[in-house]
Amino acid sequence: MNFKESFLTSIGALVANKLRALLTMLGVIIGVGAVITMIAIGEGAQRSVMERIQSLGSNLLFISPGAQRGGGVVVIQFGTSQRLRLSDAEAITKGSPAVEAAVPEFSRNAQVKYENRNWNTRVLGTTPDYEWVRNFVVVEGRYFTAAEEKSAAKVCVLGSTVVENLFLGVDPLGATIRIGGQSFQVIGLLETKGGSGWQNPDDQIIVPLSTAQRRLFGVDFISNITAKVLDDKQMDAAFLDIERILRREHKLREEQDNDFIIRNQADIITTFQETQQTFTFLLAGIAAVSLVVGGIGIMNIMIVSVTERTREIGIRKAIGARKKDIMTQFLIESVALSVTGGLLGILTGVGASYLITTYGNLTPMISINAVVVSFLFATMVGIFFGIYPAWKAAQADIIEALRYE
Protein backbone atom coordinates (compact mmCIF):
# COMPACT_ATOMS: atom_id res chain seq x y z
CA MET A 1 0.00 0.00 0.00
CA ASN A 2 1.32 3.45 -0.87
CA PHE A 3 0.36 6.61 1.03
CA LYS A 4 -2.43 7.49 -1.42
CA GLU A 5 -4.09 4.11 -0.98
CA SER A 6 -3.76 4.35 2.81
CA PHE A 7 -5.31 7.82 2.75
CA LEU A 8 -8.25 6.79 0.57
CA THR A 9 -8.86 3.69 2.67
CA SER A 10 -8.83 5.74 5.88
CA ILE A 11 -11.22 8.37 4.54
CA GLY A 12 -13.52 5.63 3.23
CA ALA A 13 -13.66 4.09 6.69
CA LEU A 14 -14.60 7.44 8.25
CA VAL A 15 -17.26 8.18 5.62
CA ALA A 16 -18.78 4.78 6.25
CA ASN A 17 -19.34 5.77 9.89
CA LYS A 18 -20.31 9.44 9.54
CA LEU A 19 -22.26 9.83 12.79
CA ARG A 20 -19.58 8.16 14.89
CA ALA A 21 -16.89 10.27 13.24
CA LEU A 22 -18.86 13.46 13.91
CA LEU A 23 -19.44 12.60 17.57
CA THR A 24 -15.76 11.74 17.92
CA MET A 25 -14.77 15.13 16.50
CA LEU A 26 -17.16 17.00 18.80
CA GLY A 27 -14.63 17.39 21.62
CA VAL A 28 -12.04 18.84 19.22
CA ILE A 29 -14.64 21.13 17.61
CA ILE A 30 -15.75 22.50 20.98
CA GLY A 31 -12.18 22.85 22.21
CA VAL A 32 -10.86 24.77 19.19
CA GLY A 33 -14.01 26.91 18.97
CA ALA A 34 -13.87 27.74 22.68
CA VAL A 35 -10.17 28.69 22.56
CA ILE A 36 -10.69 31.02 19.58
CA THR A 37 -13.84 32.58 21.08
CA MET A 38 -12.37 33.11 24.56
CA ILE A 39 -9.19 34.74 23.25
CA ALA A 40 -11.25 36.88 20.84
CA ILE A 41 -13.47 38.07 23.70
CA GLY A 42 -10.46 38.78 25.90
CA GLU A 43 -8.65 40.79 23.24
CA GLY A 44 -11.84 42.62 22.26
CA ALA A 45 -12.50 43.59 25.88
CA GLN A 46 -8.90 44.72 26.28
CA ARG A 47 -9.06 46.90 23.17
CA SER A 48 -12.37 48.41 24.29
CA VAL A 49 -11.11 49.34 27.74
CA MET A 50 -7.77 50.56 26.38
CA GLU A 51 -9.51 52.90 23.96
CA ARG A 52 -11.75 54.15 26.75
CA ILE A 53 -8.82 54.81 29.09
CA GLN A 54 -6.75 56.50 26.41
CA SER A 55 -9.70 58.70 25.39
CA LEU A 56 -9.59 60.30 28.83
CA GLY A 57 -6.21 61.84 28.05
CA SER A 58 -2.65 61.11 29.06
CA ASN A 59 -2.32 63.84 31.70
CA LEU A 60 -4.59 62.44 34.40
CA LEU A 61 -3.73 61.10 37.84
CA PHE A 62 -6.19 58.91 39.74
CA ILE A 63 -6.21 58.90 43.53
CA SER A 64 -8.04 56.16 45.41
CA PRO A 65 -8.06 55.00 49.06
CA GLY A 66 -5.88 52.09 50.16
CA ALA A 67 -2.30 51.17 50.96
CA GLN A 68 0.08 49.78 48.35
CA ARG A 69 2.62 47.14 49.30
CA GLY A 70 5.53 45.67 47.38
CA GLY A 71 4.90 44.01 44.05
CA GLY A 72 2.00 46.30 43.21
CA VAL A 73 -0.36 44.63 45.70
CA VAL A 74 -3.09 46.96 46.94
CA VAL A 75 -4.34 46.42 50.47
CA ILE A 76 -7.65 48.03 51.38
CA GLN A 77 -7.53 48.48 55.14
CA PHE A 78 -10.53 48.87 57.44
CA GLY A 79 -11.81 52.41 57.26
CA THR A 80 -9.65 53.43 54.30
CA SER A 81 -12.69 53.69 52.03
CA GLN A 82 -13.64 56.79 54.05
CA ARG A 83 -10.22 58.45 54.05
CA LEU A 84 -10.71 60.54 50.89
CA ARG A 85 -12.87 63.61 51.34
CA LEU A 86 -13.90 66.69 49.40
CA SER A 87 -11.32 68.72 51.34
CA ASP A 88 -8.57 66.50 49.90
CA ALA A 89 -9.55 67.39 46.34
CA GLU A 90 -9.76 71.08 47.23
CA ALA A 91 -6.33 70.96 48.88
CA ILE A 92 -4.77 69.35 45.79
CA THR A 93 -6.24 71.99 43.48
CA LYS A 94 -5.00 74.83 45.69
CA GLY A 95 -1.67 73.33 46.75
CA SER A 96 -0.18 71.98 43.52
CA PRO A 97 0.81 74.42 40.75
CA ALA A 98 1.11 71.46 38.36
CA VAL A 99 -2.53 70.41 38.81
CA GLU A 100 -5.16 72.24 36.76
CA ALA A 101 -8.12 70.73 38.62
CA ALA A 102 -8.86 67.88 41.03
CA VAL A 103 -12.34 66.39 40.69
CA PRO A 104 -13.89 64.44 43.60
CA GLU A 105 -16.13 61.48 42.73
CA PHE A 106 -18.53 59.28 44.66
CA SER A 107 -20.43 56.49 42.94
CA ARG A 108 -22.85 53.72 43.81
CA ASN A 109 -25.44 51.72 41.98
CA ALA A 110 -29.06 52.71 42.46
CA GLN A 111 -32.50 51.88 41.09
CA VAL A 112 -33.84 54.49 38.70
CA LYS A 113 -37.48 54.79 37.65
CA TYR A 114 -39.35 56.71 34.96
CA GLU A 115 -43.10 56.12 34.80
CA ASN A 116 -43.46 52.32 34.87
CA ARG A 117 -39.90 51.51 33.74
CA ASN A 118 -36.98 50.67 36.04
CA TRP A 119 -33.24 50.49 35.47
CA ASN A 120 -30.34 49.77 37.81
CA THR A 121 -27.37 51.96 36.98
CA ARG A 122 -24.32 53.71 38.37
CA VAL A 123 -25.03 57.08 39.99
CA LEU A 124 -21.98 59.34 40.07
CA GLY A 125 -21.77 62.39 42.28
CA THR A 126 -19.15 64.95 41.29
CA THR A 127 -18.52 68.64 40.57
CA PRO A 128 -19.07 70.70 37.39
CA ASP A 129 -15.37 70.39 36.47
CA TYR A 130 -15.92 66.67 35.81
CA GLU A 131 -17.28 67.46 32.34
CA TRP A 132 -13.99 68.79 30.95
CA VAL A 133 -11.55 66.96 33.23
CA ARG A 134 -12.91 63.51 32.28
CA ASN A 135 -14.11 64.57 28.82
CA PHE A 136 -17.78 63.72 29.39
CA VAL A 137 -19.43 66.15 26.99
CA VAL A 138 -23.11 67.13 27.25
CA VAL A 139 -24.62 67.03 23.74
CA GLU A 140 -28.14 68.11 24.70
CA GLY A 141 -29.24 70.37 27.53
CA ARG A 142 -26.59 71.46 30.01
CA TYR A 143 -24.39 70.36 32.87
CA PHE A 144 -25.25 71.33 36.45
CA THR A 145 -23.70 74.52 37.83
CA ALA A 146 -21.54 75.23 40.88
CA ALA A 147 -24.57 76.85 42.55
CA GLU A 148 -26.62 73.69 42.01
CA GLU A 149 -23.79 71.58 43.40
CA LYS A 150 -23.51 73.81 46.47
CA SER A 151 -27.26 73.72 47.14
CA ALA A 152 -27.52 69.94 46.58
CA ALA A 153 -30.02 70.47 43.76
CA LYS A 154 -31.85 67.39 42.55
CA VAL A 155 -30.82 67.60 38.92
CA CYS A 156 -29.08 64.99 36.78
CA VAL A 157 -27.34 64.30 33.48
CA LEU A 158 -28.02 60.95 31.78
CA GLY A 159 -25.82 58.57 29.81
CA SER A 160 -27.17 57.24 26.53
CA THR A 161 -27.72 53.67 27.82
CA VAL A 162 -29.93 54.98 30.62
CA VAL A 163 -31.91 57.04 28.12
CA GLU A 164 -32.44 54.04 25.83
CA ASN A 165 -33.68 51.81 28.63
CA LEU A 166 -35.88 54.31 30.47
CA PHE A 167 -37.38 56.57 27.83
CA LEU A 168 -37.81 54.37 24.73
CA GLY A 169 -37.67 57.21 22.21
CA VAL A 170 -39.32 59.88 24.41
CA ASP A 171 -37.37 63.16 24.81
CA PRO A 172 -35.91 62.96 28.34
CA LEU A 173 -34.92 66.63 28.71
CA GLY A 174 -37.00 68.26 31.43
CA ALA A 175 -38.49 64.93 32.51
CA THR A 176 -38.62 63.87 36.15
CA ILE A 177 -37.11 60.54 37.14
CA ARG A 178 -36.80 58.90 40.53
CA ILE A 179 -33.40 57.86 41.84
CA GLY A 180 -33.49 55.85 45.03
CA GLY A 181 -37.07 56.98 45.55
CA GLN A 182 -36.32 60.72 45.13
CA SER A 183 -37.39 62.95 42.24
CA PHE A 184 -34.71 64.39 39.94
CA GLN A 185 -35.04 66.63 36.91
CA VAL A 186 -33.13 65.66 33.75
CA ILE A 187 -31.17 68.69 32.55
CA GLY A 188 -28.68 67.15 30.12
CA LEU A 189 -27.68 64.15 28.00
CA LEU A 190 -24.12 62.87 27.71
CA GLU A 191 -22.32 62.09 24.48
CA THR A 192 -22.30 58.39 23.61
CA LYS A 193 -18.84 56.97 24.24
CA GLY A 194 -19.51 53.32 23.47
CA GLY A 195 -18.15 50.33 25.32
CA SER A 196 -19.45 47.54 27.46
CA GLY A 197 -18.77 45.38 30.46
CA TRP A 198 -16.58 46.97 33.10
CA GLN A 199 -18.11 50.36 34.05
CA ASN A 200 -19.83 51.19 30.79
CA PRO A 201 -19.45 55.00 30.54
CA ASP A 202 -22.86 55.32 28.87
CA ASP A 203 -24.63 53.45 31.67
CA GLN A 204 -24.50 56.11 34.37
CA ILE A 205 -26.24 59.16 35.78
CA ILE A 206 -24.23 62.16 36.93
CA VAL A 207 -25.56 64.29 39.80
CA PRO A 208 -24.01 67.02 41.97
CA LEU A 209 -21.62 65.59 44.58
CA SER A 210 -23.43 67.23 47.50
CA THR A 211 -26.71 65.75 46.26
CA ALA A 212 -25.23 62.25 46.11
CA GLN A 213 -23.65 62.57 49.54
CA ARG A 214 -26.48 64.23 51.48
CA ARG A 215 -29.71 63.32 49.73
CA LEU A 216 -29.07 59.92 48.14
CA PHE A 217 -26.46 57.97 50.06
CA GLY A 218 -25.87 59.80 53.35
CA VAL A 219 -22.05 59.79 53.30
CA ASP A 220 -19.40 62.43 53.91
CA PHE A 221 -16.52 60.79 52.01
CA ILE A 222 -15.70 60.27 48.33
CA SER A 223 -14.67 57.21 46.31
CA ASN A 224 -11.75 58.71 44.40
CA ILE A 225 -10.21 61.85 42.96
CA THR A 226 -9.15 62.55 39.38
CA ALA A 227 -6.44 65.20 38.98
CA LYS A 228 -5.85 66.86 35.62
CA VAL A 229 -2.21 67.90 35.22
CA LEU A 230 -1.33 70.98 33.18
CA ASP A 231 0.79 68.98 30.72
CA ASP A 232 2.56 65.64 30.39
CA LYS A 233 5.93 67.08 31.39
CA GLN A 234 4.67 67.94 34.87
CA MET A 235 3.28 64.49 35.73
CA ASP A 236 6.12 63.63 38.11
CA ALA A 237 5.92 67.00 39.84
CA ALA A 238 2.16 66.67 40.21
CA PHE A 239 2.55 63.15 41.62
CA LEU A 240 4.96 64.35 44.32
CA ASP A 241 2.78 67.38 45.10
CA ILE A 242 -0.33 65.23 45.54
CA GLU A 243 1.52 62.75 47.75
CA ARG A 244 2.86 65.56 49.95
CA ILE A 245 -0.51 67.30 50.20
CA LEU A 246 -2.48 64.16 51.05
CA ARG A 247 0.03 63.00 53.65
CA ARG A 248 -0.30 66.41 55.28
CA GLU A 249 -4.10 66.37 55.08
CA HIS A 250 -4.25 62.86 56.54
CA LYS A 251 -1.70 63.75 59.24
CA LEU A 252 0.54 60.81 58.44
CA ARG A 253 3.84 60.54 60.28
CA GLU A 254 7.07 60.02 58.38
CA GLU A 255 7.28 56.31 59.20
CA GLN A 256 3.66 55.64 58.17
CA ASP A 257 2.75 54.35 54.72
CA ASN A 258 0.41 56.24 52.44
CA ASP A 259 -3.25 55.39 53.01
CA PHE A 260 -3.99 56.32 49.39
CA ILE A 261 -2.84 55.20 45.95
CA ILE A 262 -1.87 57.49 43.07
CA ARG A 263 -1.93 56.01 39.58
CA ASN A 264 -1.44 57.47 36.12
CA GLN A 265 -2.80 56.23 32.82
CA ALA A 266 0.30 54.13 32.12
CA ASP A 267 -0.05 52.32 35.46
CA ILE A 268 -3.73 51.59 34.85
CA ILE A 269 -3.10 50.36 31.30
CA THR A 270 -0.21 48.12 32.41
CA THR A 271 -2.19 46.68 35.31
CA PHE A 272 -5.22 46.05 33.14
CA GLN A 273 -3.16 44.41 30.40
CA GLU A 274 -1.52 42.06 32.88
CA THR A 275 -4.83 41.16 34.49
CA GLN A 276 -6.60 40.71 31.17
CA GLN A 277 -3.78 38.57 29.81
CA THR A 278 -3.92 36.33 32.88
CA PHE A 279 -7.67 35.83 32.55
CA THR A 280 -7.42 35.25 28.79
CA PHE A 281 -4.79 32.55 29.27
CA LEU A 282 -6.85 31.02 32.08
CA LEU A 283 -9.98 30.85 29.95
CA ALA A 284 -8.01 29.55 26.96
CA GLY A 285 -6.40 26.93 29.18
CA ILE A 286 -9.78 25.76 30.42
CA ALA A 287 -11.02 25.61 26.84
CA ALA A 288 -7.90 23.69 25.80
CA VAL A 289 -8.88 20.93 28.23
CA SER A 290 -11.73 20.18 25.79
CA LEU A 291 -9.10 19.43 23.15
CA VAL A 292 -7.42 16.89 25.41
CA VAL A 293 -10.81 15.34 26.20
CA GLY A 294 -11.51 15.26 22.47
CA GLY A 295 -8.16 13.53 21.91
CA ILE A 296 -9.04 10.88 24.47
CA GLY A 297 -12.35 10.41 22.64
CA ILE A 298 -10.46 9.95 19.37
CA MET A 299 -8.18 7.33 20.95
CA ASN A 300 -11.14 5.51 22.43
CA ILE A 301 -13.01 5.34 19.14
CA MET A 302 -9.87 4.32 17.24
CA ILE A 303 -9.29 1.43 19.65
CA VAL A 304 -12.89 0.34 19.11
CA SER A 305 -12.37 0.68 15.35
CA VAL A 306 -9.23 -1.47 15.49
CA THR A 307 -11.11 -4.15 17.41
CA GLU A 308 -14.04 -4.08 14.97
CA ARG A 309 -11.74 -4.36 11.95
CA THR A 310 -9.40 -7.04 13.25
CA ARG A 311 -10.39 -9.44 10.47
CA GLU A 312 -9.88 -6.67 7.86
CA ILE A 313 -6.39 -6.05 9.28
CA GLY A 314 -5.60 -9.79 8.99
CA ILE A 315 -6.72 -9.86 5.36
CA ARG A 316 -4.61 -6.80 4.51
CA LYS A 317 -1.58 -8.35 6.13
CA ALA A 318 -2.23 -11.65 4.35
CA ILE A 319 -2.13 -9.98 0.94
CA GLY A 320 1.11 -8.15 1.70
CA ALA A 321 0.40 -5.08 3.85
CA ARG A 322 3.32 -4.30 6.17
CA LYS A 323 3.10 -3.12 9.79
CA LYS A 324 4.04 0.35 8.57
CA ASP A 325 1.12 0.34 6.12
CA ILE A 326 -1.41 -0.67 8.78
CA MET A 327 -0.06 1.86 11.25
CA THR A 328 -0.11 4.62 8.61
CA GLN A 329 -3.72 3.82 7.71
CA PHE A 330 -5.05 4.11 11.25
CA LEU A 331 -2.86 7.11 12.06
CA ILE A 332 -4.28 8.90 9.00
CA GLU A 333 -7.79 8.20 10.30
CA SER A 334 -6.93 9.71 13.69
CA VAL A 335 -5.30 12.79 12.17
CA ALA A 336 -8.18 13.21 9.70
CA LEU A 337 -10.61 13.27 12.62
CA SER A 338 -8.61 15.88 14.53
CA VAL A 339 -7.85 18.06 11.47
CA THR A 340 -11.48 18.04 10.34
CA GLY A 341 -12.56 18.76 13.91
CA GLY A 342 -10.04 21.60 14.05
CA LEU A 343 -11.37 23.17 10.85
CA LEU A 344 -14.96 22.89 12.05
CA GLY A 345 -13.83 24.31 15.40
CA ILE A 346 -12.34 27.34 13.64
CA LEU A 347 -15.66 27.92 11.87
CA THR A 348 -17.46 27.52 15.20
CA GLY A 349 -15.18 30.02 16.95
CA VAL A 350 -15.48 32.59 14.15
CA GLY A 351 -19.25 32.09 14.04
CA ALA A 352 -19.58 32.49 17.81
CA SER A 353 -17.51 35.70 17.68
CA TYR A 354 -19.73 37.01 14.89
CA LEU A 355 -22.87 36.27 16.92
CA ILE A 356 -21.43 38.06 19.95
CA THR A 357 -20.61 41.07 17.75
CA THR A 358 -24.10 41.08 16.22
CA TYR A 359 -26.23 40.44 19.29
CA GLY A 360 -23.94 41.38 22.18
CA ASN A 361 -22.37 44.59 23.50
CA LEU A 362 -18.80 43.49 22.82
CA THR A 363 -16.71 43.33 19.67
CA PRO A 364 -14.37 40.32 19.90
CA MET A 365 -11.05 40.44 18.06
CA ILE A 366 -10.23 37.15 16.34
CA SER A 367 -6.53 36.40 16.77
CA ILE A 368 -4.78 34.71 13.85
CA ASN A 369 -2.23 33.35 16.32
CA ALA A 370 -5.02 31.76 18.37
CA VAL A 371 -6.50 30.18 15.22
CA VAL A 372 -3.16 28.76 14.07
CA VAL A 373 -2.05 27.54 17.50
CA SER A 374 -5.40 25.89 18.33
CA PHE A 375 -5.48 24.18 14.92
CA LEU A 376 -1.90 22.91 15.27
CA PHE A 377 -2.66 21.74 18.80
CA ALA A 378 -5.72 19.86 17.53
CA THR A 379 -3.56 18.20 14.89
CA MET A 380 -0.95 17.20 17.47
CA VAL A 381 -3.74 15.80 19.65
CA GLY A 382 -4.81 13.58 16.75
CA ILE A 383 -1.28 12.33 16.20
CA PHE A 384 -0.54 11.78 19.89
CA PHE A 385 -3.76 9.97 20.73
CA GLY A 386 -3.75 8.05 17.45
CA ILE A 387 -0.32 6.48 17.84
CA TYR A 388 -1.32 3.77 20.31
CA PRO A 389 -4.40 2.50 18.39
CA ALA A 390 -2.35 2.53 15.16
CA TRP A 391 0.48 0.63 16.85
CA LYS A 392 -1.98 -1.87 18.31
CA ALA A 393 -3.46 -2.46 14.85
CA ALA A 394 0.00 -2.94 13.34
CA GLN A 395 0.94 -5.55 15.97
CA ALA A 396 -2.08 -7.79 15.25
CA ASP A 397 -1.14 -11.41 14.50
CA ILE A 398 -2.20 -12.46 11.00
CA ILE A 399 -3.53 -15.91 12.00
CA GLU A 400 -5.45 -14.63 15.00
CA ALA A 401 -6.82 -11.70 13.02
CA LEU A 402 -8.07 -13.95 10.20
CA ARG A 403 -9.78 -16.24 12.70
CA TYR A 404 -11.40 -13.30 14.55
CA GLU A 405 -15.19 -13.15 14.36
N, C-alpha and C positions, 0 to 999 in steps of 0.2 A: 504493500500500500504506500503510495506517495502522499505528500501533505494534502494535495487537492482532494484525493479520495477520502482521506481521514476527515477533512473539513466537511465535505458533502455528506458523509455518513453521520457525522455528529449533528449537523443541522437537521438532517432528516429525522433523527431520533428525537430531537427537541420538538419539531413540528408535529410529530406523531402524538405527542403528549402536551398539547398547547396549554391546557388549563393548569396542569402540574408545573409546567415551566413558568407560567405567569405567577402562580402562587409562590414559587421558589424565589423569583426575582423581587417579590414584594418588599422584602426586608431591605434589599439594596436600593430599590426605588425610593422608599421612604427615607432611608439614611442619606442618600445623595441629595434628595429634594430638601430635606430638613437642614442639612449643612448649608446649602446655597441660600435658602430662605433666611435662616438665622443670621448668617454673616451679612446678607443684604440689608436686613432690618437694622442690625447693629451699626453698619456703616451709614445707612440713611439717617438714623437717629443722631449719629455723631455729626454728620454734615449739617443737619438742621440746627442742632444746638450751637455748633461752631459759628454758623452764619448769624444766629441770633446774638451770640455774645459779641462777635466782632462788629455787628451793626450798632452796638452801644457806644463804640468809640474806643480808642486805645489809651485815652488819658483818664481812666477812672480807677479809683481805689475803693474797695469794698471792705467795710468794717463790720464785723459780727462778734457776738459774745462768745467766750470760750477761752481755753488755754491750750497753746500748741506745744507739744513735746517733740522730742527728736524723731527724725524720720518722717516728718509731716503729719504725725498723728494728732488729731484734734480731740481734746478732752473737754466735754461740756460738764462743768462742775455744778453742784447744787447751788441754785440762786444766780448763776451767771446769766441766765436768760433775761434777768431783770437789771443787768448792770449797765446797759446802754440806755441813755435818756436823751430827751430833747436838748437839754443843756450841753450834752457832749457835742452834738452836731453844731450848735451855736458857737461853742468854744473853738471848734476846728475852723469854722468859717472866719471868725474874728482873729484867731491866733496864728494862722499859717498864711504867709504872703503867697505861697505857691498854690493854694487852694482857691479856686474861683467860687465854689459853693459846696456845701455839705448838706445833703438831703436826708432827713430822717424818714424811716419807713416802719410801719407796723402792719402786718397782714395776718388774716385768719380766714378760714372758709366760713361761709354763712349761707343760709337759705334765703333766696330772693324770690319775690312773688310779684306778678303783674296780672291783675284780674284773676283768672282761674288757672294760670300757668305758673309753675315753680321751676327754679333752677338753683343748683348748689354751685357756688363759684367762690373765687378768691376775692376778698374785699381788702383793698390796700388803702391805708391811711397815710397821707404824706402832705407835703407843702406845695405851693404853686410852682416852686423851682423845679419840681420833679419833671415837668413837661419838657424842659430843654436840657436838663442834666442827663436824663435817661432817654431822651429822644422819643417820647411818646406824644405824638402830634395830634391835636384835636382837629378833625376835618370838618365837623359840623358843630354848631353851637360854640361854646367857650369853655375854658378851664375855670375852676373856682379861684377867687381872689384871696389876697392876704387877709382882707377884712372878714371874709366868710370863714377862713381857717381860724382866725382869732375868736370869732363868735360861735364856733362849732355849728355852723349852718348845716342843715340836712339837705345837701345838694350832692350830686354824683355825676361822674363821667363814665360811660359804658364802653367796654370792649366789644368788638364786632360779634364774637361768639355769643355773648350774653344777649345782644340785640336779636340775633337770629333765633335763639331759643325762647325768648320771652315775648317778642313782639310780632313775629310771623308776618313781616311786611308792613306793619303799622309804623308810622313815624313816631319814634320814641321821644323826640325833643319836647320838653315841657310836660311829659307824662309823669305820673306819680307811681313809684314802685315801693314795695316794702322790703326792707333789709332787716332781718332779725326781728320782724314784727313792727318796725318803725317806718314811717313814711318819708321818702326821699324824692326830691324833684330831679329829673334828668335834665342837665344843662349842656351836655356835650357828648360827642361820639368820637372815640379814638380811631386813628388810622389802623387799617388791618395790617398786621405784621406777618401773619402766617406762622405756621409751626404747630407742633402737637406734643402730646406726652408731658414731659417734665415742665411744669409751670408755663402753660400755653399763654403767651402775652395777650392774646385776644380774649381769653376767658377770665376777665377780671373786671372789677368795678373800683374806680378810684374815688375816694372821699377825702375831705379835709382830715388831717391827722388828729386834731382836737376832737372832731366828731367821732372818729373811730375809737379814740381812747376813752372819752367821757360818756358818749351816748350809746355806743354799740357794745364795747367789750369791757369797759370799766377797768382799764389798766393805766399805769403812769409811766410805763417803760416803752421802748421801741425794739423792733426786731433786728434792724441793721441800719447802717448809714452808708450812703454812696457819696464819695467826694470826687468832684470834678477838678482836675488839676489844670492849671493854665496852659501848659503844653507838655509834650512828651519828655522834654529835656529836664523838667523839674520833678519828675516822678520820685526820684530818690529823696530829694529835699522834702517833698510833701509827705513821703512815708515817715521820715524821721520826725518831722513836725507833728504829725498826727500821733505818733507813738509817744512823744514827749508830752503833748497836751493831754492825752487820755490818761497817762500815768499820773499826771498832776491832778486831773479831775477826779480820778478814782482813789487818790491818796495812797498810791502804792509805794512801799519802801524800796530801796535800791536792790535788796536781795530777793524781792518778790517777783514772780513771773507776771507777765502781762495777763490780764483776765479778758483780753480781746484779741481778735485776729485781724490782721490787715492783709488783704490780697489784691493783686492787680490782675488785669486781664490775662496776662501770660500764665500766672499761677493757676487761675481757674481753668484755662484751656488745657494746660498740662495735666492737671489733676483729673479733669473730665476725660481726656484722651486715655489716660492710664486706666481709669475705672471702666470706661466703655470697652477698652481692649480686653480687659480681664473678663468682663461679662460675655463679650462676643466669643472669646476662646472657650469659656465655660459652656455656653450654649452649643457651640459647634462640637465640643468634645462629647457632650451628652448626645447630640444628634449622631455623631460618629459611631456611638455604641450600636446604633441600628445597623450600621454597615457590618460590624462584627457579627451581630445576630443574624443578619442576612447571609453572611459567609458560612456560618454554622448550618443554616438552613440548606445552603447549596451543598455542603459536604454530606449532610444527612440524606438529601434526595439522591445525590450521586452514588452513595453507598447502596441505597435501595435499588437504583438503576443497575448497578453492577450485579447485584444479587439476582435481579429479574432477568438479566441478559447473560447469565452464566453460560447457558448452552450456546448462545450466539458467539460468545468469546471463544468457546472451544472449537466451534466450526471455523472461525476465522484463523485460529492458530493451526488447525488441521490442514488448511489450504495454503499455509505459508506465512501468515502474519507473524511478525516478530513481537517481542515484548515491547520494544520501542513504539511499534505501530499501535498496539492496543493502548499503551499509556498516552500516546499523543492524541488518540481519538477521544478518550474520556476527558483528558485535560482541555481539549478544545471545547467540549461541551460545557465544562465548568466555566471557562473563560467567556464563552459566548453568553452564558446566563448572566454573568456579572457585568460584561460590557453592555449588553442590551439593557440590563437593569440600570446601569449608570446613565445611559443615554436617556432612558425614560425618566430617570430621577432628575436629570438636568431640565428636561421639559417641565416636570412637575414643579421644581424650584422656581423656574422662570415664570411659570403660570401663576404660582402662589404669590410671587412678588407683584405680578401685574394686577392680581385681584386686590391685594392690599393697597396698591396705588390707586386703583379705581374706586374701591368702596371704603377704604380706610382714611385716616388722617395723617398717614406717614408715607413718604416716598422712599422705598428701599433702593439701595444702590447695589446692583448685581456686580460682584467682583469676579473678573476673569480668572484671577488666581484661585479663588474658591472653587470655581467650576472645574478648572484643570486639575487641581489637587484632589478634589473629591472624586473625579472620574478616574484618575490614576490609582487612587486608594481603592476604589471599587474593583478595578482590574486586578490589583495586587491581591485583594481579598479572594477573587475567583481563582487565581493561581495557587495561593497558599492553601486554601481549603479544598482545592481540587486535586492536589498532589497525592494525598493518601488514597482516595477512591481510585484514582488512575493507577497508582502503584499496586493496589490490591487486585485490580482487574488484570494487570500485566502478569501478576504472579500466579494466576489461576492455572491449575494442572489440566492439561488437555484431556486426559482420559476421564478425570472426575467431571470436568465441565461438559463433556459430550454425554455423560451418563446422567447429568443433572436434569431433574424434571421440575 
